[in-house]
Amino acid sequence: MTNSSYFVKPKIFDKYAEVVCAVSVKSAPSSKPPFFFNQSFTVGDNPENVRNNRSELFKQLGIDGKSVTFQNQTHSTNINYVAEPCYYKNSDALYTDIKGMYLGISLADCIPIFLYSPKANAVAGIHSGWKGTRSKILTKAVEILSEKYSVSSSDFLSYIGPGISAENFEVGRDVFEQFGDEVKFIKDNKLYVDLKKDNYLQLINSGLKKENIEVTEYCTFRDKELFHSYRRDKDLSGRMLGVIGLRD
């Protein structure tokens, strides 16, 4: 994991200079409560603050903010191809093979997963909360990219980024029963689900190699100095932005 004052980024893509992949942090310089370095217009923050925060993030990443595609995430399994910068109203995953295009994933506890295929020279960003994880949006994304580009999933590299950890994701019986035994547990009569592990197993079951998957140890709920968490802060929670793309 590589850090800056503005974002955390994985090591898994380090040898591929063309790949940009990072997740913004809450505690960027000059950020102020309650929303800090918020990247979303939908949480009640001053829009000018959001514009400034995004501009600073993109500057630090060395990318053009006008080349970033955003989406209104609805906990669906909708996956969209990005040919030019736009805004999708009902989408939870984006992918592109066009250099200079960047994909934005809004985050505040849900699990972000980023994919890169060196052979296809394509990238994807997936937003997977408990509903998306249950519905296996990640498995669907790997299938779509494999078929579209005629590449083996064993060629893919993936980063499972900052999201809520199992020990902080207590759920009700209705949610608990929708997951397999390998990703859930009971402690002190409370029910928990491990969303990161579920997504990791989706990657393994889809054919990715263990050595090609990086799973962050960060927890958005626990690591309160670094990350926004809706479960922790409720309506005073901002959002991080996960970004992946290919430099020109």
C-alpha positions, 0 to 999 in steps of 0.5 A, spaced: 500 500 500 502 506 498 499 513 501 499 520 500 496 526 504 490 525 499 489 518 497 491 511 498 493 506 492 495 499 491 502 496 490 499 490 485 499 495 479 505 498 481 509 495 475 504 498 470 506 505 469 499 506 465 495 504 470 492 510 475 488 507 481 487 510 488 482 511 493 481 518 496 482 519 504 478 523 509 484 527 512 487 531 506 490 537 508 486 543 509 480 539 510 475 541 515 469 537 519 464 535 518 465 533 511 472 533 510 475 531 504 468 529 501 468 527 494 460 527 493 455 532 492 449 528 495 451 528 502 449 536 504 456 539 503 457 545 500 458 544 492 463 549 492 467 545 497 466 538 493 468 541 486 475 544 490 476 537 493 475 533 487 479 538 483 485 537 488 484 530 488 485 530 480 491 534 481 494 530 486 493 524 481 495 528 475 489 526 471 484 531 468 477 531 472 473 532 465 475 525 463 472 522 469 466 518 469 461 518 475 455 514 477 449 514 481 450 508 485 444 504 486 446 497 489 445 494 482 448 489 478 449 494 472 455 494 469 457 500 463 462 501 458 465 508 458 467 510 451 467 518 453 466 521 460 459 521 462 454 520 468 450 514 469 444 514 473 443 507 475 450 503 475 455 500 480 460 498 475 464 501 470 470 499 465 474 502 459 479 500 454 480 507 452 486 511 455 485 518 458 478 515 461 478 515 468 472 511 472 470 514 479 467 509 485 463 513 490 465 510 497 463 510 505 463 503 507 461 499 501 467 495 498 471 498 492 474 493 487 479 495 481 480 490 475 486 491 470 487 486 464 494 487 461 493 483 455 486 487 454 489 493 457 482 494 460 480 497 467 474 496 471 471 499 478 466 496 482 462 498 487 459 492 492 455 493 498 452 487 501 447 487 496 452 487 490 456 482 493 450 478 494 448 479 487 455 477 485 456 484 481 464 482 481 463 475 478 459 478 473 464 484 471 470 479 470 465 475 466 463 481 462 471 483 461 473 476 459 468 475 454 469 482 451 476 482 450 477 474 449 482 474 455 483 469 461 481 471 468 487 468 470 490 474 466 487 479 471 490 483 477 485 486 482 485 490 488 480 490 494 480 497 497 478 500 503 471 498 506 468 496 512 471 490 515 467 484 518 468 485 525 464 492 524 459 489 519 454 487 524 447 485 520 440 482 521 438 475 520 435 477 514 442 479 511 446 474 514 442 468 511 443 471 504 451 469 505 455 463 505 458 460 511 465 461 509 463 469 509 459 470 516 460 468 523 456 469 530 460 473 536 456 474 542 450 473 539 451 478 534 451 476 526 457 479 522 458 478 514 465 479 511 464 483 505 471 483 503 472 475 503 466 474 499 469 479 494 475 475 494 472 468 493 468 471 487 475 473 484 478 466 486 472 462 483 472 466 477 479 464 476 484 470 478 490 467 481 491 469 489 498 472 487 494 477 483 489 480 488 491 485 493 486 486 499 487 492 503 487 491 511 484 498 512 477 498 515 473 505 513 469 504 520 475 503 524 480 507 521 476 514 522 482 518 521 483 516 514 476 514 511 469 516 511 464 511 514 456 512 513 455 506 518 459 510 523 457 518 522 451 517 519 448 523 515 455 527 517 459 522 513 462 524 506 464 520 501 471 517 498 472 517 491 476 511 488 479 512 481 482 507 476 484 509 469 489 508 463 494 514 462 495 517 455 
